[in-house]
Amino acid sequence: MKKAIFGALLVVVLVVQGAMAGTTVISVNQFVEHPALDAVLKGFQDYLKEKGVQVDYKIHNAQANMGTATQIAQQMVGEKADLLVAIATPSAQACAQALAKAPADMKRPFLFTAVTDPVAAGLVKDLQHPGGDITGVSDLLPLEEHMKMVMTFKPGIKRLGLLYNAGEANSKSLVAGIKALSGKMGFEVVEATAAKTADVFSAAKSLVGRVDAVFIPTDNTIISALESVIKVGVENKLPIFAADVDSVKRGAVAAMGFDYYKHGYQTGAMAARILKGEKPAGIPVEFQKDLQLFINAKYAKMMGVTPPAELLKKATKVYK
């Protein structure tokens, strides 16, 4: 009887080991939960699932805390995953730093996604030749097109408020880009910053009476507390524009941005290449090219603006 039981247990162990042998382990460091970044993760997972890749995911969320993101990154290095993935710039920076300090036998391929400026963030030195164990997909926006959209909504705008976390490298890069365009396009930039989500409401209120409209870049801190910004916009007839289309459903007047699900899907395709043996160093950083225009007609009216007919005609999605 004992031999029979032992034999049965041995079979179970061998089956489990066989199953595990065919399973890929991917550790994920997501900076915060909000619709855009959640969509990135979903698209990433769906691509690998559709391709038949069996994955054991170890998903971590820093809840917009840089210290937590750093701790997670250190933990991920010790998980001995087949691939490390970071969603958003702060988490990507934390993972890159943890890998740089890790011993040689703990190094792992690393893929970033939803990172605005990988060079400015210190992740890669060259977009075409990333080098090291790192590459990924950037969500850098064509800022001039976005600013044209804002000014079509509100012609004659003189002062544009930029609401962001000065501690996020992705936001600082976009703010610098908008400042560079402001003189050419004839508006002044007024900045308001929030270091944490609890500060977002007061930062938004500080712009009331000082600007004609507010633009939120792809900033994880602000977007995770977007409802408080929308409240300020509605109460003060101050139009709030966003850089990501997921924020429009939540009340932003409009956004000309990317489909973050597709962004994650594209990242999944890059992950599949790495898992098949390609080295990240030889895979150029990729960008999304297909822009979408989302408009929230209901909240536009509540914030004192009317969506222009020319934009409504070419909008991908209009919330009424």
GUVEX-524131 format. One record per residue: x, y, z of N, C-alpha, C, O in turn. Coordinates in steps of 0.02 Angstrom, whole numbers, plus 50000, padded with zeros to 5 digits. Layout:
N
XYZXYZXYZXYZ...
***
This chain:
320
500424993950000500005000050000500435006350000500305011149964500975006250043501405012050047501755013249981501835018949959501955007749948502285008449883501805011549832502005015549790501175009449836500665012049789500565019549799500525023349751500525021549864500425028649880501025032749857500955038149828501635029949872502245033449852502275034249776502475039449750502075028849741502075029049669501605034349641501755037949594501015034649673500515039549652500775046649663500695051049621501075047749722501345054349738501905056249689501955062049669502315051349671502855052749625502585054849557502865059349525502055051649535501745053449472501485060649474501585064549427501165062449531500895069249539501465074349535501405079449501502015072849572502585077449572502865078349502503015083949481502945072749466503215073149398502765077149352502995080949309502095076149360501615079949319501675087349333501685091449287501705089149397501755096149417502405099149391502415104649364502955095349399503595097849374503585098749298503865103549272503255094149264503205094749192502815100949172502995104449125502265102149209501855108049194502245114349207502225119149167502615114449265503005120349282503555121649232503725127349218503845116249205504395116949157504175120749095504575124049062503525120349078503285123749019502975130449035502665133548991503055132749096502755139149117503275144649121503805143749152503135150349091503575156149094503375160349154502785161449166503875162649191503745167049248503905174249229504465175749208503415178549237503505185649222503325189749284502765189349309503795193749307503665198249364503505205249337503855207849295502965208149364502725214649339502725219749396502485218349451502995225649382502995231249429502575236849398502815240549356501935237349420501495242649395501485248249447501395246949506501575254449424501665259949471501035261549510501065263049570500455261349477499835263149511499255260149472499315258749412498695259149505498095256649472497695262649445497455266749483497635263049380497155267549348497015264749279497405260749254496465266749247496245263349186496765262549131496795257349100497175267649119497665267249065498175261849079498315257649035498465261749139498975256749154498675249849162498995244849146498065249449188497725242949192497615240149122497675234049111497465244549075497355242349005498005239848974497995235148935498555242948992499215240648968499335233548990499535229248950499225232149054499335225449080498875220349047499085214849030498245222249037497755217649005497965216048933497955210348913498175221148896498385220048827499005215648824499055211348781499465216748870500075212748874499905205448886500155200948852499475204248936499285197448953498895194048896499005188148882498455197748864498045194948811498465192748751498335187548722498985196648734499405194748678499735188048691499715183548649500045187348750500405181148765499925175248771500095169648752499325176548797498825171248801498615168848732498555162848719498495173648687498295171948619498835168048582498685163948538499465169248600500015165648568500175159048602500645155548584499775157348653499855150848686500425150548735500635145048754500685156348758501225156348807500925155348877500515159348899501135150148911500905148748979501305152949028501915152149033500975157449063501335162149106501095161849178500495161649192501575161749223501435162649294501625169849310502215171549315501125174149318501255181249331501345182649405500965180249447501845186649420501945189249488501855196849482502325200449467501235199049495501055206049483501085210049548500785208249599501455215549546501545219949604501295226949585501365229049528501015230449633500775237349621501035241949675500935240649734501375247249654501695251849702501215257049730501395260849775500595257249704500095262149727500375269249730500265273049777500735271049676500985277849665501515279949717501615285849728501835275149749502345276649799503025274449772503145268549760503485279349762504135277749733504535273149778504895268749753504485274049844504835269649890504605262449884505005257849885503945261749876503675255049867503885252049801504035246049797503905256149748504125253749683504845251149686505015246149654505265254549725505965252449734505995245749770506385241349751505605244949823505585238649860505345232949816505615227449818504835234349776504565229249731505105227149681505185221149667505465232049653505985230549604506515225849634506725221149601506715227249695507215223049728506935215949739507295211049731506295215549757505975209049766505935205249700506055199249698505785208849646505715205649580506375202549557506365197149527506925205849570507575203149551507685196349584507965191749555507445195749647507525189449684507035184049664507115178349684506525185849625506035180849605506265176349548505945171349532506835177949519507135173849466506645172449409506585166749385506295177649389505805177049335506175176549268506775178149263505825174249217506115174049149506145181049118506555182349075505695185449141505655192249113505385196949166504905195249202505685202849172505425208049215505075213349172505335215249119504485215549194504105220649157503925226249204503695225149260504035232449181503845238249221503355242549182503475244149123502805244249214502295248349182502305255349213502145256249272502515260349173502575267349191503295268949212503655264649237503495275249203504185277449212504465276249281505015273549287504115278149336504425277149402504595269949417505125268449444504145265349399504285258249410504845255749365505245251549386504885258449304505425256549259506095258749285506585255049282506125264849312506745267349341506955263149401507545261649409506475261349442506625257249501506905250449481507395248049511506605247349431506835240849407507535241249376507955236949387507655246449337508305247349305508855248149357509395245349350508705251949410509195252949463509325246549502509895245049519508795242749515508875236449551509285231449511509705227849539509165231149446509545226549403510275228649397510715224349394510395235149397511085237649391511495235549452512105234449446511175234949509511525233049571511545225549583511895223149627511155221849544511105214549555511725210949532512045213049483511905205449566512475201349543512335198349475511755197849454512855196349440512795193949371512295188249364511935187949315512275183649413511825177949407511095179649420510655175449412510965185849441510275188049453510015192649398509435194749401510425194149349510205198449294509645195049254509655188949245509175198949231508615196349193508445201149136508575207149142508155198649081507905203249029507365207749058506955205549099507365213949038506915218949068506565222849012506885225348966505905223249017505485226548967505065231949001504695230549048505125238148976504705243549003504145245148955504195243748895503605248048981503045250148939502705256148971502765257149032502345260148931502025266248955502535271048986502405274049037503105271548953503645276148974503695281548920503785280048861503645287748941503625293248893504295294548859504325294748797504825295348898505475297048869506005292448901506285294248952506135286748871506605281848900507315284548907507675282448953507515289148863508185291948867508235296748926508695296248967507765301448931507765306248986507685302649054507945305049104507335297049054507235293249116507845289149135507855286149189508355289049092508965285449107508915277949096509325274149122508415275749058508325268549048508765265948990509055260648996508805269848937509235268048880509615274248857509395279848870510165273148824510555278748798510385280248726510485285848702510145275248691509995275948620509355271948605509315266048621508865275148574508225271848560508305266148510507955261148515508755266848462508845261748411509285256048436509225250348412509735257548482510195252548509510195253048585510645255948615509685250248617509595251048690510195248648730510385251748780510505242948710511065240248748510835237048812510255237848833511275233348844511105230148908510545225148902510455221948851510155224648955509605219848957508925223248951508415220248968508915229548927508305233648931508065235948862508465238248821507415235448851507095238848794506355239548813506155237648867505955242148767505245242948783504855247048733505075248248677504265249148755503805252948712503645259648746503455259848804503735265048709503615271748735502925274448715502675272848661502635278448759501995281648744502075289148733501635293148749502655291048705502785298148691502255301048644502105298048592501965306648663501435309748624501695314748574502205317948586501365315348516501515320848470501205327248498500625328748484501585330848538501315336348577501005341948536500495344848556501295343448479501025348948439500315347448417499885351848417500185341248397499515339248377499025339848436498455341948427499255338048495498825338448554498665345648571498095347348588499175350048568499055357048583498585360348532498185364648549498645358248469498185360848418497475358748433497005362648423497385352748459496725350448477496435354748534495855356748531496835356148584496615360248641496415367248616495905369948638496815370148572496675376848548496095377148499495785382348490495945371648466495345371248424494725371248468494215374248451494765367848524494215367848573494105374648603493535376848611494655378048619494615384548653495075389548618495625390848642494835392448562495255397148523495435403348566495055405448609496015406048552496225412048587496475410848658496535415548696496615404648675496855403048742497515406748755497965406648713497565409948812498165413848829498595410348881499215410748880498265406948928498635403648982498385396448990497795395149002498845391848983498685384848990498995382049054499605382449064498575379349097498835376349158499075369249146498745365349112499655367649173499925360849170499945357949240500285360649284499575352649250499505349549316499885342949315499715338449275500395342249358500805336149355501205335249419501225339649463501525329349424501975327849479502685329149456502925325749410503015334049486503695335849465504195330349478504765330649453504005325249516504445319649530504425314249477504815309449480503965314849429503905309749376504275312049314504105317249284504785308249294505205310249237504795310849173504925315249132504295306449165503885306749104503515313349099503455316249045503255315749156502875322049156503335327949143503155332549106503925327949174504395333449164504595334049091504685339549064504665328349058504845328348987504295331448945504435335448900503665329648959503105332348921503015339748935502865343648889503095341748997503025348949015503555353048979503405358448954504155350448976504695353948940504515354648866504645359848835504215349448838504015349548767503465354648754503475358148704502985355048801502435359848793502695367048800502475371548764503145368048847503445374748855503805376948791503765382748771504145372148760504495373748698504015375848642504195379748599503405373148644502905374748593502515381148609502235384248565502495383048673502045388348695502165395048659501695398448639502795396948651502945403248617502715403248545502425408048521502855397748512502655396948441501905397048432501655399648383501545394148482500815393548475500435399148510499825399448507500795403548544500495409548571500125408948638499645412548650500355404448681500045404148748500595403748801501165401848787500405405448861500855405248919500705399048960500135397048968501225396048987501145390149029501145392049103501575395849125500655389449140500625390449212500635383549244500205379349229501115382249287501205375649316500905374949386500905379649425500645368949400500415367149467500625359949478500485355649436500955358549534501215351849545500925348649608500725352049655500895342049607500655338149665501115332149672501195328249626501415331449731501895326049742501545319449758501845314049750500925319849781500545313749797499805314949782499595320649774499425309549780498715310149760498325314649807497845317949786498515314849871498155319049920498235326449905497845330549929498745328149865498875335249849498545337449784498555343449767498245332849747498005334349680497435339449680497435344049640496965338749725496385343249727496615350449739496395355049704497045351549789497265358349804497685361249747497655367249733498085356949714498485359349657498025361549600498155366649568497495357749588497015359549535496665366149552496575370349509496475366849615496125373049636496575379149629496335384749618497235378149637497695383849632497715386849563497955392449554497465383249513497465385749444496845389849428496825393449378496335389249469495695392849456495825400449455496135403149501495585403649403495665410849396496335412949366496435418849350496785408149357497445409649332497555407149260498015409349225497115402449239497205399449172496545398949136496005399449166496575397949070495975397249029495775389949020495195388449005496245385449031496115378249025496685374549060497215377449074496585368149074497095364049108497235357949065496785354749038497875356349060498085350249024498455345749072498915347849107498255339349072498585334349114498995329749070498705326249028499655329449077500055324849038499945317649062499525316449105500315312949034500245305949056500595305249124501125302249130500275308049174500555308349242500165303549287499555304449297500505298649314500165293449354499845296149417499305293949437500175300849450499925303649513499265307449501498785306349537499265311749452498665315849438498095311549413497525312349435498245307049366497715302949336497395298349387496805296749382497775296049436497485291649487497005295449533496615292249568497035302049532496575306149572496185310849526496005316449546496045308649466495745312949415495075315749435494915321549418494675311949470494005314249488494015320849527493565324949520494535321749568494575328049606494725333949560494505339549573495105332749506495245338049458494615339649418494475345549405494245334549399493625335549361493135339649403492785343949377493105338349467492665342049513492835349549510492385353749507493475351149512493685358149509493485361149441493265366849438493575357349388493405359749321492665361249314492475366449286492245356849339491515357749334491285363649377490895367749354491525364049437491315369349484491525376349461491215381349479492065376649421492335383149402492325384449327492645389149302491945380249290491905380949217492615381449186492745385749144493045377049208493735376949185493865370449147493885365149178493945370749081494025364549041494665360749060495205363549065494575354249070495135349849088495265345149029494825341249010495845345449000496045341048946496565336048972496945337549018496585330148942497055325048964497445322248905497265323048847498005318848922498425315948870498235308748854498455306048803497845305548897497655298648885496895298048876496515301148913496695294148827495985293748809495565290448864494965291648867495865286448906495485283248960495205288349010494705287049043495535294149014495315299349061494685302949036494345306149076494545302448972493965306048944493315302948970492845306648987493285296448975492685293249002492555295449073491985295649096493095297049109493045299049180492875306449188492765308749244492865310249133492645317249138493085322449105492895328249102493675320549080494075325449044493715327448980493375323248950493775333648959493425336148900493625332248838493195330148799494265331248828494505327748768495225325548777495585328148820495425320848736496125318648734496275315948665495855312648634496865317248642497105314348580497695309948598498255312348604497565303748607498085299448633498045292448605497745291248552498355287848641498395280948618497885276548653497635278248707497745271048622497365265748654497865261648695498285258148667497825262248760498325259048803498265251448804498745247948821497695248848786497635241548778498085239348720498455234448725498055243048664498475241448606499215242448624499645238748600499345247348666500035248548689500295242348726500855240148714499885239548770500075233548806500135227548760500585223348769499695227248712499705221748663500355221848623500665216648612500565227848604501195228748568501785226748612502275223748588501735228248676502255226348724502295218748731502825215848738501705215548729501685208248732502045205048674502375199948682501975208148615502325205548555503075205948564503445201448543503305211348594504015212148607504255207048659504805204348654503835205848710503995200948761504085193948730504535190248749503645192248683503675185748651504345184748614504635179348614504585190148583505235189848549505795188448598506255184548584505765191748656506295190848706506265183848736506785180748747505655181448747505585174748776505815169348728505985163748748505825170948663506065166148613506825166348606507115162448568507135171048641507865171248640508195177548615508805178248620507805182248586508105188548564508345192548624508035192548677508905196048615509185200148668508875207148667508835210248613508655209748724508375216548726508845221748696508615226548665509495220748704509985225648679509915226848604510065232248580509685221848567509635222448495508945224148469508835224348409508465225348514507785227048495507665234548506507635236648563507585238448453507475245648462506845247148503506355243348501506855252648539506265254948575505725256548524505855259648473505105254348538504555255348491504095260948516504085262648575503705263648469503225268948484502555267148453502525263348405502025269848482501365269048450501255274948404501445280648419500945273548347500855278848298500115280748288499975286348266499665276248303498955277548289498635281648345498545279248401498475287848329498155292248378497395291548375497105290248322497085292248433496355292348437496125298748470496475301548513495545301248449495265307248479494625305348516494145303048485494625306248581494035304948622493775311648648494165315948669493115312448647492795318648671492235316848719491845312248707492185320548773491625319848820491185325948814491315331048846490665325548773490235331248759489865333648822489755339548831489675328948864489315330648926489745334848972489525340148995490345332648985490785336449030491055342748998491205347549033491115342848932491325348948898490815354548913491005360148930490175352848907489645357748922489675359848994489595365749010489785355049039489815356649111490405361149128490405364649179490925360849086491515365049097491525371249053492035374749050490965372549019490895378848983491165379148913491285384648886491265373348881491505373448811491065369048768490745364348792491055370548703490665366648655491145363048607491565366348577491085356548601491525352948555491455355448483490895355548458491995357548451491955360048382491715354548334491895348648342491325356348285491045351548238491605347748201491535341748188492145351248185492685348048147493015342448188493255337548159493035343248254493325338048296492825332348307493025326548310492195334048314491685328848323491665324248263491545318248270491775326948203491755322848143492305317748140492195312248115492885319348167493445314648162493595311048228494095307548234493155312048278493255308848343493175301248338492725298748303493595297648372493535290348376492965288448421492615283548408492855292248475492345290848523492085297448553492475301748572491425298048557491115303948588490645301548643490175297848631490785303648704490345302048760489835307648766490005313448772489195305748765488655310748766488295310948833487825314848841
***
